[in-house]
Amino acid sequence: MDKCFRGVNKWLEIALESIGGKELSYILQRTESYYLLNKVSRQFNLFYPDAPLFTIHDSLFTTQEYTERLKSLIIDTGL
């Protein structure tokens, strides 16, 4: 991770030292859930109300027909 994403890795190391592993994992899980469930899935449902969308843990699944649209929405919503 340090070779490809030095800044992110450094941030994670500092956060780990500052707040601890259990707390950091909780924050990261909550952030991922908020992003995927409250942001991406809401947008997807607005744009494609007839498309199937399933959540499993912190993942979003749809049919092959909508896969690229969902992927683009995940990337674009984070910008």
PDB file of N, CA, C and O in Angstrom:
ATOM      1  N   MET A   1       0.829  -1.183   0.000  1.00  0.00           N
ATOM      2  CA  MET A   1       0.000   0.000   0.000  1.00  0.00           C
ATOM      3  C   MET A   1       0.881   1.256   0.000  1.00  0.00           C
ATOM      4  O   MET A   1       0.571   2.248  -0.661  1.00  0.00           O
ATOM      5  N   ASP A   2       1.960   1.192   0.740  1.00  0.00           N
ATOM      6  CA  ASP A   2       2.844   2.348   0.847  1.00  0.00           C
ATOM      7  C   ASP A   2       3.468   2.713  -0.501  1.00  0.00           C
ATOM      8  O   ASP A   2       3.716   3.890  -0.765  1.00  0.00           O
ATOM      9  N   LYS A   3       3.724   1.723  -1.353  1.00  0.00           N
ATOM     10  CA  LYS A   3       4.332   2.002  -2.657  1.00  0.00           C
ATOM     11  C   LYS A   3       3.364   2.721  -3.597  1.00  0.00           C
ATOM     12  O   LYS A   3       3.771   3.620  -4.333  1.00  0.00           O
ATOM     13  N   CYS A   4       2.107   2.338  -3.578  1.00  0.00           N
ATOM     14  CA  CYS A   4       1.133   2.903  -4.516  1.00  0.00           C
ATOM     15  C   CYS A   4       0.389   4.117  -3.962  1.00  0.00           C
ATOM     16  O   CYS A   4       0.071   5.044  -4.706  1.00  0.00           O
ATOM     17  N   PHE A   5       0.113   4.112  -2.663  1.00  0.00           N
ATOM     18  CA  PHE A   5      -0.708   5.166  -2.063  1.00  0.00           C
ATOM     19  C   PHE A   5      -0.043   5.676  -0.786  1.00  0.00           C
ATOM     20  O   PHE A   5      -0.548   5.472   0.318  1.00  0.00           O
ATOM     21  N   ARG A   6       1.082   6.334  -0.954  1.00  0.00           N
ATOM     22  CA  ARG A   6       1.859   6.788   0.216  1.00  0.00           C
ATOM     23  C   ARG A   6       1.074   7.717   1.131  1.00  0.00           C
ATOM     24  O   ARG A   6       1.123   7.574   2.352  1.00  0.00           O
ATOM     25  N   GLY A   7       0.357   8.656   0.553  1.00  0.00           N
ATOM     26  CA  GLY A   7      -0.404   9.602   1.364  1.00  0.00           C
ATOM     27  C   GLY A   7      -1.499   8.930   2.167  1.00  0.00           C
ATOM     28  O   GLY A   7      -1.683   9.213   3.351  1.00  0.00           O
ATOM     29  N   VAL A   8      -2.225   8.036   1.509  1.00  0.00           N
ATOM     30  CA  VAL A   8      -3.291   7.302   2.191  1.00  0.00           C
ATOM     31  C   VAL A   8      -2.698   6.410   3.274  1.00  0.00           C
ATOM     32  O   VAL A   8      -3.226   6.336   4.383  1.00  0.00           O
ATOM     33  N   ASN A   9      -1.616   5.746   2.954  1.00  0.00           N
ATOM     34  CA  ASN A   9      -0.965   4.869   3.917  1.00  0.00           C
ATOM     35  C   ASN A   9      -0.497   5.654   5.148  1.00  0.00           C
ATOM     36  O   ASN A   9      -0.661   5.204   6.282  1.00  0.00           O
ATOM     37  N   LYS A  10       0.078   6.815   4.909  1.00  0.00           N
ATOM     38  CA  LYS A  10       0.549   7.657   6.016  1.00  0.00           C
ATOM     39  C   LYS A  10      -0.618   8.095   6.886  1.00  0.00           C
ATOM     40  O   LYS A  10      -0.526   8.067   8.114  1.00  0.00           O
ATOM     41  N   TRP A  11      -1.704   8.496   6.260  1.00  0.00           N
ATOM     42  CA  TRP A  11      -2.891   8.902   7.004  1.00  0.00           C
ATOM     43  C   TRP A  11      -3.413   7.741   7.863  1.00  0.00           C
ATOM     44  O   TRP A  11      -3.766   7.928   9.028  1.00  0.00           O
ATOM     45  N   LEU A  12      -3.453   6.550   7.274  1.00  0.00           N
ATOM     46  CA  LEU A  12      -3.919   5.384   8.021  1.00  0.00           C
ATOM     47  C   LEU A  12      -3.006   5.069   9.208  1.00  0.00           C
ATOM     48  O   LEU A  12      -3.485   4.727  10.290  1.00  0.00           O
ATOM     49  N   GLU A  13      -1.706   5.183   9.004  1.00  0.00           N
ATOM     50  CA  GLU A  13      -0.766   4.935  10.096  1.00  0.00           C
ATOM     51  C   GLU A  13      -0.968   5.930  11.233  1.00  0.00           C
ATOM     52  O   GLU A  13      -0.972   5.547  12.404  1.00  0.00           O
ATOM     53  N   ILE A  14      -1.133   7.193  10.893  1.00  0.00           N
ATOM     54  CA  ILE A  14      -1.353   8.224  11.918  1.00  0.00           C
ATOM     55  C   ILE A  14      -2.681   7.994  12.631  1.00  0.00           C
ATOM     56  O   ILE A  14      -2.753   8.069  13.858  1.00  0.00           O
ATOM     57  N   ALA A  15      -3.724   7.715  11.867  1.00  0.00           N
ATOM     58  CA  ALA A  15      -5.035   7.463  12.464  1.00  0.00           C
ATOM     59  C   ALA A  15      -5.000   6.232  13.365  1.00  0.00           C
ATOM     60  O   ALA A  15      -5.601   6.230  14.439  1.00  0.00           O
ATOM     61  N   LEU A  16      -4.310   5.207  12.938  1.00  0.00           N
ATOM     62  CA  LEU A  16      -4.190   3.984  13.730  1.00  0.00           C
ATOM     63  C   LEU A  16      -3.493   4.260  15.057  1.00  0.00           C
ATOM     64  O   LEU A  16      -3.922   3.776  16.105  1.00  0.00           O
ATOM     65  N   GLU A  17      -2.427   5.033  15.007  1.00  0.00           N
ATOM     66  CA  GLU A  17      -1.705   5.381  16.231  1.00  0.00           C
ATOM     67  C   GLU A  17      -2.527   6.299  17.128  1.00  0.00           C
ATOM     68  O   GLU A  17      -2.477   6.180  18.352  1.00  0.00           O
ATOM     69  N   SER A  18      -3.273   7.202  16.532  1.00  0.00           N
ATOM     70  CA  SER A  18      -4.020   8.203  17.300  1.00  0.00           C
ATOM     71  C   SER A  18      -5.277   7.647  17.957  1.00  0.00           C
ATOM     72  O   SER A  18      -5.532   7.907  19.133  1.00  0.00           O
ATOM     73  N   ILE A  19      -6.067   6.878  17.199  1.00  0.00           N
ATOM     74  CA  ILE A  19      -7.355   6.445  17.742  1.00  0.00           C
ATOM     75  C   ILE A  19      -7.465   4.947  17.970  1.00  0.00           C
ATOM     76  O   ILE A  19      -8.388   4.493  18.646  1.00  0.00           O
ATOM     77  N   GLY A  20      -6.551   4.182  17.424  1.00  0.00           N
ATOM     78  CA  GLY A  20      -6.566   2.735  17.644  1.00  0.00           C
ATOM     79  C   GLY A  20      -7.268   1.978  16.536  1.00  0.00           C
ATOM     80  O   GLY A  20      -8.073   2.530  15.786  1.00  0.00           O
ATOM     81  N   GLY A  21      -6.942   0.700  16.454  1.00  0.00           N
ATOM     82  CA  GLY A  21      -7.447  -0.148  15.377  1.00  0.00           C
ATOM     83  C   GLY A  21      -8.938  -0.367  15.395  1.00  0.00           C
ATOM     84  O   GLY A  21      -9.587  -0.304  14.351  1.00  0.00           O
ATOM     85  N   LYS A  22      -9.497  -0.626  16.569  1.00  0.00           N
ATOM     86  CA  LYS A  22     -10.928  -0.899  16.665  1.00  0.00           C
ATOM     87  C   LYS A  22     -11.743   0.326  16.257  1.00  0.00           C
ATOM     88  O   LYS A  22     -12.706   0.217  15.499  1.00  0.00           O
ATOM     89  N   GLU A  23     -11.353   1.473  16.759  1.00  0.00           N
ATOM     90  CA  GLU A  23     -12.069   2.702  16.431  1.00  0.00           C
ATOM     91  C   GLU A  23     -11.914   3.074  14.960  1.00  0.00           C
ATOM     92  O   GLU A  23     -12.874   3.497  14.316  1.00  0.00           O
ATOM     93  N   LEU A  24     -10.696   2.913  14.433  1.00  0.00           N
ATOM     94  CA  LEU A  24     -10.460   3.217  13.024  1.00  0.00           C
ATOM     95  C   LEU A  24     -11.291   2.307  12.127  1.00  0.00           C
ATOM     96  O   LEU A  24     -11.884   2.771  11.153  1.00  0.00           O
ATOM     97  N   SER A  25     -11.338   1.039  12.440  1.00  0.00           N
ATOM     98  CA  SER A  25     -12.131   0.122  11.620  1.00  0.00           C
ATOM     99  C   SER A  25     -13.610   0.492  11.674  1.00  0.00           C
ATOM    100  O   SER A  25     -14.313   0.392  10.669  1.00  0.00           O
ATOM    101  N   TYR A  26     -14.078   0.914  12.829  1.00  0.00           N
ATOM    102  CA  TYR A  26     -15.474   1.338  12.961  1.00  0.00           C
ATOM    103  C   TYR A  26     -15.745   2.565  12.087  1.00  0.00           C
ATOM    104  O   TYR A  26     -16.749   2.615  11.377  1.00  0.00           O
ATOM    105  N   ILE A  27     -14.857   3.541  12.140  1.00  0.00           N
ATOM    106  CA  ILE A  27     -15.019   4.760  11.335  1.00  0.00           C
ATOM    107  C   ILE A  27     -15.007   4.429   9.844  1.00  0.00           C
ATOM    108  O   ILE A  27     -15.831   4.943   9.089  1.00  0.00           O
ATOM    109  N   LEU A  28     -14.079   3.576   9.417  1.00  0.00           N
ATOM    110  CA  LEU A  28     -14.001   3.211   8.002  1.00  0.00           C
ATOM    111  C   LEU A  28     -15.249   2.443   7.553  1.00  0.00           C
ATOM    112  O   LEU A  28     -15.752   2.673   6.453  1.00  0.00           O
ATOM    113  N   GLN A  29     -15.745   1.543   8.386  1.00  0.00           N
ATOM    114  CA  GLN A  29     -16.953   0.787   8.048  1.00  0.00           C
ATOM    115  C   GLN A  29     -18.165   1.708   7.943  1.00  0.00           C
ATOM    116  O   GLN A  29     -18.966   1.587   7.017  1.00  0.00           O
ATOM    117  N   ARG A  30     -18.294   2.625   8.894  1.00  0.00           N
ATOM    118  CA  ARG A  30     -19.426   3.559   8.882  1.00  0.00           C
ATOM    119  C   ARG A  30     -19.358   4.483   7.653  1.00  0.00           C
ATOM    120  O   ARG A  30     -20.383   4.792   7.044  1.00  0.00           O
ATOM    121  N   THR A  31     -18.162   4.910   7.304  1.00  0.00           N
ATOM    122  CA  THR A  31     -17.982   5.779   6.144  1.00  0.00           C
ATOM    123  C   THR A  31     -18.374   5.047   4.866  1.00  0.00           C
ATOM    124  O   THR A  31     -19.072   5.595   4.013  1.00  0.00           O
ATOM    125  N   GLU A  32     -17.920   3.809   4.745  1.00  0.00           N
ATOM    126  CA  GLU A  32     -18.257   3.017   3.564  1.00  0.00           C
ATOM    127  C   GLU A  32     -19.763   2.786   3.474  1.00  0.00           C
ATOM    128  O   GLU A  32     -20.351   2.921   2.401  1.00  0.00           O
ATOM    129  N   SER A  33     -20.379   2.441   4.584  1.00  0.00           N
ATOM    130  CA  SER A  33     -21.827   2.224   4.594  1.00  0.00           C
ATOM    131  C   SER A  33     -22.576   3.478   4.209  1.00  0.00           C
ATOM    132  O   SER A  33     -23.494   3.432   3.389  1.00  0.00           O
ATOM    133  N   TYR A  34     -22.190   4.607   4.799  1.00  0.00           N
ATOM    134  CA  TYR A  34     -22.844   5.873   4.492  1.00  0.00           C
ATOM    135  C   TYR A  34     -22.716   6.189   3.005  1.00  0.00           C
ATOM    136  O   TYR A  34     -23.694   6.554   2.352  1.00  0.00           O
ATOM    137  N   TYR A  35     -21.517   6.046   2.484  1.00  0.00           N
ATOM    138  CA  TYR A  35     -21.266   6.363   1.078  1.00  0.00           C
ATOM    139  C   TYR A  35     -22.087   5.473   0.145  1.00  0.00           C
ATOM    140  O   TYR A  35     -22.797   5.972  -0.728  1.00  0.00           O
ATOM    141  N   LEU A  36     -21.990   4.163   0.330  1.00  0.00           N
ATOM    142  CA  LEU A  36     -22.675   3.240  -0.585  1.00  0.00           C
ATOM    143  C   LEU A  36     -24.191   3.254  -0.399  1.00  0.00           C
ATOM    144  O   LEU A  36     -24.937   3.275  -1.378  1.00  0.00           O
ATOM    145  N   LEU A  37     -24.642   3.243   0.841  1.00  0.00           N
ATOM    146  CA  LEU A  37     -26.076   3.110   1.075  1.00  0.00           C
ATOM    147  C   LEU A  37     -26.822   4.440   1.006  1.00  0.00           C
ATOM    148  O   LEU A  37     -27.913   4.501   0.441  1.00  0.00           O
ATOM    149  N   ASN A  38     -26.264   5.483   1.560  1.00  0.00           N
ATOM    150  CA  ASN A  38     -26.976   6.758   1.593  1.00  0.00           C
ATOM    151  C   ASN A  38     -26.718   7.644   0.385  1.00  0.00           C
ATOM    152  O   ASN A  38     -27.566   8.462   0.030  1.00  0.00           O
ATOM    153  N   LYS A  39     -25.593   7.499  -0.237  1.00  0.00           N
ATOM    154  CA  LYS A  39     -25.271   8.344  -1.392  1.00  0.00           C
ATOM    155  C   LYS A  39     -25.487   7.607  -2.712  1.00  0.00           C
ATOM    156  O   LYS A  39     -26.339   7.992  -3.512  1.00  0.00           O
ATOM    157  N   VAL A  40     -24.716   6.551  -2.936  1.00  0.00           N
ATOM    158  CA  VAL A  40     -24.743   5.862  -4.231  1.00  0.00           C
ATOM    159  C   VAL A  40     -26.088   5.185  -4.493  1.00  0.00           C
ATOM    160  O   VAL A  40     -26.670   5.366  -5.562  1.00  0.00           O
ATOM    161  N   SER A  41     -26.580   4.419  -3.542  1.00  0.00           N
ATOM    162  CA  SER A  41     -27.831   3.689  -3.796  1.00  0.00           C
ATOM    163  C   SER A  41     -29.012   4.634  -3.984  1.00  0.00           C
ATOM    164  O   SER A  41     -29.906   4.348  -4.781  1.00  0.00           O
ATOM    165  N   ARG A  42     -29.031   5.743  -3.271  1.00  0.00           N
ATOM    166  CA  ARG A  42     -30.117   6.724  -3.465  1.00  0.00           C
ATOM    167  C   ARG A  42     -30.070   7.315  -4.874  1.00  0.00           C
ATOM    168  O   ARG A  42     -31.098   7.435  -5.542  1.00  0.00           O
ATOM    169  N   GLN A  43     -28.871   7.679  -5.315  1.00  0.00           N
ATOM    170  CA  GLN A  43     -28.734   8.223  -6.665  1.00  0.00           C
ATOM    171  C   GLN A  43     -29.123   7.185  -7.719  1.00  0.00           C
ATOM    172  O   GLN A  43     -29.829   7.495  -8.679  1.00  0.00           O
ATOM    173  N   PHE A  44     -28.656   5.960  -7.528  1.00  0.00           N
ATOM    174  CA  PHE A  44     -28.972   4.891  -8.473  1.00  0.00           C
ATOM    175  C   PHE A  44     -30.481   4.700  -8.572  1.00  0.00           C
ATOM    176  O   PHE A  44     -31.020   4.569  -9.671  1.00  0.00           O
ATOM    177  N   ASN A  45     -31.157   4.685  -7.441  1.00  0.00           N
ATOM    178  CA  ASN A  45     -32.610   4.512  -7.448  1.00  0.00           C
ATOM    179  C   ASN A  45     -33.333   5.683  -8.092  1.00  0.00           C
ATOM    180  O   ASN A  45     -34.381   5.495  -8.710  1.00  0.00           O
ATOM    181  N   LEU A  46     -32.797   6.878  -7.961  1.00  0.00           N
ATOM    182  CA  LEU A  46     -33.396   8.037  -8.635  1.00  0.00           C
ATOM    183  C   LEU A  46     -33.235   7.956 -10.148  1.00  0.00           C
ATOM    184  O   LEU A  46     -34.177   8.219 -10.897  1.00  0.00           O
ATOM    185  N   PHE A  47     -32.028   7.588 -10.592  1.00  0.00           N
ATOM    186  CA  PHE A  47     -31.752   7.514 -12.033  1.00  0.00           C
ATOM    187  C   PHE A  47     -32.375   6.295 -12.702  1.00  0.00           C
ATOM    188  O   PHE A  47     -32.805   6.377 -13.853  1.00  0.00           O
ATOM    189  N   TYR A  48     -32.428   5.180 -12.007  1.00  0.00           N
ATOM    190  CA  TYR A  48     -32.898   3.905 -12.575  1.00  0.00           C
ATOM    191  C   TYR A  48     -33.908   3.246 -11.636  1.00  0.00           C
ATOM    192  O   TYR A  48     -33.603   2.213 -11.040  1.00  0.00           O
ATOM    193  N   PRO A  49     -35.087   3.815 -11.494  1.00  0.00           N
ATOM    194  CA  PRO A  49     -36.055   3.303 -10.518  1.00  0.00           C
ATOM    195  C   PRO A  49     -36.525   1.872 -10.784  1.00  0.00           C
ATOM    196  O   PRO A  49     -36.977   1.192  -9.862  1.00  0.00           O
ATOM    197  N   ASP A  50     -36.427   1.416 -12.009  1.00  0.00           N
ATOM    198  CA  ASP A  50     -36.871   0.058 -12.324  1.00  0.00           C
ATOM    199  C   ASP A  50     -35.749  -0.973 -12.245  1.00  0.00           C
ATOM    200  O   ASP A  50     -35.995  -2.170 -12.393  1.00  0.00           O
ATOM    201  N   ALA A  51     -34.538  -0.523 -12.016  1.00  0.00           N
ATOM    202  CA  ALA A  51     -33.393  -1.435 -11.971  1.00  0.00           C
ATOM    203  C   ALA A  51     -33.327  -2.127 -10.613  1.00  0.00           C
ATOM    204  O   ALA A  51     -33.569  -1.501  -9.581  1.00  0.00           O
ATOM    205  N   PRO A  52     -33.002  -3.407 -10.613  1.00  0.00           N
ATOM    206  CA  PRO A  52     -32.828  -4.092  -9.333  1.00  0.00           C
ATOM    207  C   PRO A  52     -31.532  -3.645  -8.660  1.00  0.00           C
ATOM    208  O   PRO A  52     -30.505  -3.475  -9.317  1.00  0.00           O
ATOM    209  N   LEU A  53     -31.593  -3.461  -7.368  1.00  0.00           N
ATOM    210  CA  LEU A  53     -30.409  -3.084  -6.603  1.00  0.00           C
ATOM    211  C   LEU A  53     -30.469  -3.808  -5.269  1.00  0.00           C
ATOM    212  O   LEU A  53     -31.422  -3.661  -4.504  1.00  0.00           O
ATOM    213  N   PHE A  54     -29.437  -4.590  -5.006  1.00  0.00           N
ATOM    214  CA  PHE A  54     -29.385  -5.389  -3.785  1.00  0.00           C
ATOM    215  C   PHE A  54     -28.175  -4.964  -2.960  1.00  0.00           C
ATOM    216  O   PHE A  54     -27.111  -4.661  -3.500  1.00  0.00           O
ATOM    217  N   THR A  55     -28.354  -4.949  -1.662  1.00  0.00           N
ATOM    218  CA  THR A  55     -27.232  -4.679  -0.770  1.00  0.00           C
ATOM    219  C   THR A  55     -26.901  -5.951  -0.010  1.00  0.00           C
ATOM    220  O   THR A  55     -27.787  -6.625   0.516  1.00  0.00           O
ATOM    221  N   ILE A  56     -25.644  -6.263   0.041  1.00  0.00           N
ATOM    222  CA  ILE A  56     -25.145  -7.386   0.837  1.00  0.00           C
ATOM    223  C   ILE A  56     -23.941  -6.844   1.587  1.00  0.00           C
ATOM    224  O   ILE A  56     -22.911  -6.518   0.997  1.00  0.00           O
ATOM    225  N   HIS A  57     -24.095  -6.754   2.902  1.00  0.00           N
ATOM    226  CA  HIS A  57     -23.091  -6.104   3.752  1.00  0.00           C
ATOM    227  C   HIS A  57     -22.895  -4.682   3.229  1.00  0.00           C
ATOM    228  O   HIS A  57     -23.859  -3.918   3.181  1.00  0.00           O
ATOM    229  N   ASP A  58     -21.717  -4.316   2.849  1.00  0.00           N
ATOM    230  CA  ASP A  58     -21.464  -2.971   2.324  1.00  0.00           C
ATOM    231  C   ASP A  58     -21.198  -3.011   0.831  1.00  0.00           C
ATOM    232  O   ASP A  58     -20.334  -2.295   0.324  1.00  0.00           O
ATOM    233  N   SER A  59     -21.941  -3.847   0.134  1.00  0.00           N
ATOM    234  CA  SER A  59     -21.775  -3.985  -1.309  1.00  0.00           C
ATOM    235  C   SER A  59     -23.095  -3.721  -2.009  1.00  0.00           C
ATOM    236  O   SER A  59     -24.165  -3.917  -1.433  1.00  0.00           O
ATOM    237  N   LEU A  60     -23.011  -3.280  -3.247  1.00  0.00           N
ATOM    238  CA  LEU A  60     -24.194  -3.071  -4.066  1.00  0.00           C
ATOM    239  C   LEU A  60     -24.126  -3.995  -5.274  1.00  0.00           C
ATOM    240  O   LEU A  60     -23.080  -4.137  -5.906  1.00  0.00           O
ATOM    241  N   PHE A  61     -25.240  -4.611  -5.578  1.00  0.00           N
ATOM    242  CA  PHE A  61     -25.322  -5.537  -6.699  1.00  0.00           C
ATOM    243  C   PHE A  61     -26.529  -5.193  -7.556  1.00  0.00           C
ATOM    244  O   PHE A  61     -27.583  -4.808  -7.048  1.00  0.00           O
ATOM    245  N   THR A  62     -26.358  -5.339  -8.852  1.00  0.00           N
ATOM    246  CA  THR A  62     -27.450  -5.153  -9.796  1.00  0.00           C
ATOM    247  C   THR A  62     -27.263  -6.164 -10.922  1.00  0.00           C
ATOM    248  O   THR A  62     -26.329  -6.965 -10.893  1.00  0.00           O
ATOM    249  N   THR A  63     -28.132  -6.126 -11.891  1.00  0.00           N
ATOM    250  CA  THR A  63     -28.013  -7.040 -13.023  1.00  0.00           C
ATOM    251  C   THR A  63     -26.931  -6.541 -13.978  1.00  0.00           C
ATOM    252  O   THR A  63     -26.494  -5.393 -13.897  1.00  0.00           O
ATOM    253  N   GLN A  64     -26.515  -7.404 -14.865  1.00  0.00           N
ATOM    254  CA  GLN A  64     -25.451  -7.096 -15.828  1.00  0.00           C
ATOM    255  C   GLN A  64     -25.775  -5.839 -16.634  1.00  0.00           C
ATOM    256  O   GLN A  64     -24.886  -5.051 -16.959  1.00  0.00           O
ATOM    257  N   GLU A  65     -27.042  -5.665 -16.946  1.00  0.00           N
ATOM    258  CA  GLU A  65     -27.476  -4.522 -17.747  1.00  0.00           C
ATOM    259  C   GLU A  65     -27.104  -3.180 -17.094  1.00  0.00           C
ATOM    260  O   GLU A  65     -26.829  -2.206 -17.794  1.00  0.00           O
ATOM    261  N   TYR A  66     -27.095  -3.131 -15.771  1.00  0.00           N
ATOM    262  CA  TYR A  66     -26.859  -1.872 -15.058  1.00  0.00           C
ATOM    263  C   TYR A  66     -25.483  -1.805 -14.378  1.00  0.00           C
ATOM    264  O   TYR A  66     -25.182  -0.830 -13.690  1.00  0.00           O
ATOM    265  N   THR A  67     -24.667  -2.815 -14.565  1.00  0.00           N
ATOM    266  CA  THR A  67     -23.383  -2.881 -13.862  1.00  0.00           C
ATOM    267  C   THR A  67     -22.485  -1.684 -14.153  1.00  0.00           C
ATOM    268  O   THR A  67     -21.951  -1.077 -13.225  1.00  0.00           O
ATOM    269  N   GLU A  68     -22.315  -1.341 -15.409  1.00  0.00           N
ATOM    270  CA  GLU A  68     -21.436  -0.217 -15.760  1.00  0.00           C
ATOM    271  C   GLU A  68     -21.994   1.103 -15.244  1.00  0.00           C
ATOM    272  O   GLU A  68     -21.232   1.975 -14.826  1.00  0.00           O
ATOM    273  N   ARG A  69     -23.292   1.258 -15.270  1.00  0.00           N
ATOM    274  CA  ARG A  69     -23.907   2.485 -14.760  1.00  0.00           C
ATOM    275  C   ARG A  69     -23.692   2.613 -13.255  1.00  0.00           C
ATOM    276  O   ARG A  69     -23.405   3.697 -12.747  1.00  0.00           O
ATOM    277  N   LEU A  70     -23.834   1.499 -12.555  1.00  0.00           N
ATOM    278  CA  LEU A  70     -23.597   1.510 -11.111  1.00  0.00           C
ATOM    279  C   LEU A  70     -22.138   1.800 -10.804  1.00  0.00           C
ATOM    280  O   LEU A  70     -21.829   2.581  -9.903  1.00  0.00           O
ATOM    281  N   LYS A  71     -21.253   1.176 -11.546  1.00  0.00           N
ATOM    282  CA  LYS A  71     -19.815   1.408 -11.362  1.00  0.00           C
ATOM    283  C   LYS A  71     -19.478   2.888 -11.580  1.00  0.00           C
ATOM    284  O   LYS A  71     -18.753   3.486 -10.784  1.00  0.00           O
ATOM    285  N   SER A  72     -19.999   3.467 -12.648  1.00  0.00           N
ATOM    286  CA  SER A  72     -19.751   4.885 -12.923  1.00  0.00           C
ATOM    287  C   SER A  72     -20.309   5.771 -11.820  1.00  0.00           C
ATOM    288  O   SER A  72     -19.682   6.757 -11.435  1.00  0.00           O
ATOM    289  N   LEU A  73     -21.470   5.426 -11.318  1.00  0.00           N
ATOM    290  CA  LEU A  73     -22.085   6.207 -10.265  1.00  0.00           C
ATOM    291  C   LEU A  73     -21.257   6.128  -8.965  1.00  0.00           C
ATOM    292  O   LEU A  73     -21.127   7.123  -8.251  1.00  0.00           O
ATOM    293  N   ILE A  74     -20.715   4.976  -8.671  1.00  0.00           N
ATOM    294  CA  ILE A  74     -19.860   4.824  -7.483  1.00  0.00           C
ATOM    295  C   ILE A  74     -18.648   5.744  -7.612  1.00  0.00           C
ATOM    296  O   ILE A  74     -18.272   6.424  -6.658  1.00  0.00           O
ATOM    297  N   ILE A  75     -18.049   5.759  -8.786  1.00  0.00           N
ATOM    298  CA  ILE A  75     -16.858   6.596  -8.999  1.00  0.00           C
ATOM    299  C   ILE A  75     -17.239   8.076  -8.995  1.00  0.00           C
ATOM    300  O   ILE A  75     -16.590   8.879  -8.324  1.00  0.00           O
ATOM    301  N   ASP A  76     -18.276   8.442  -9.733  1.00  0.00           N
ATOM    302  CA  ASP A  76     -18.656   9.851  -9.874  1.00  0.00           C
ATOM    303  C   ASP A  76     -19.200  10.449  -8.581  1.00  0.00           C
ATOM    304  O   ASP A  76     -18.973  11.630  -8.318  1.00  0.00           O
ATOM    305  N   THR A  77     -19.896   9.688  -7.785  1.00  0.00           N
ATOM    306  CA  THR A  77     -20.466  10.192  -6.539  1.00  0.00           C
ATOM    307  C   THR A  77     -19.374  10.552  -5.543  1.00  0.00           C
ATOM    308  O   THR A  77     -19.567  11.422  -4.695  1.00  0.00           O
ATOM    309  N   GLY A  78     -18.241   9.892  -5.641  1.00  0.00           N
ATOM    310  CA  GLY A  78     -17.142  10.166  -4.732  1.00  0.00           C
ATOM    311  C   GLY A  78     -16.298  11.366  -5.105  1.00  0.00           C
ATOM    312  O   GLY A  78     -15.421  11.766  -4.339  1.00  0.00           O
ATOM    313  N   LEU A  79     -16.542  11.940  -6.253  1.00  0.00           N
ATOM    314  CA  LEU A  79     -15.723  13.083  -6.696  1.00  0.00           C
ATOM    315  C   LEU A  79     -16.152  14.375  -6.066  1.00  0.00           C
ATOM    316  O   LEU A  79     -15.563  15.421  -6.338  1.00  0.00           O
TER     317      LEU A  79
END
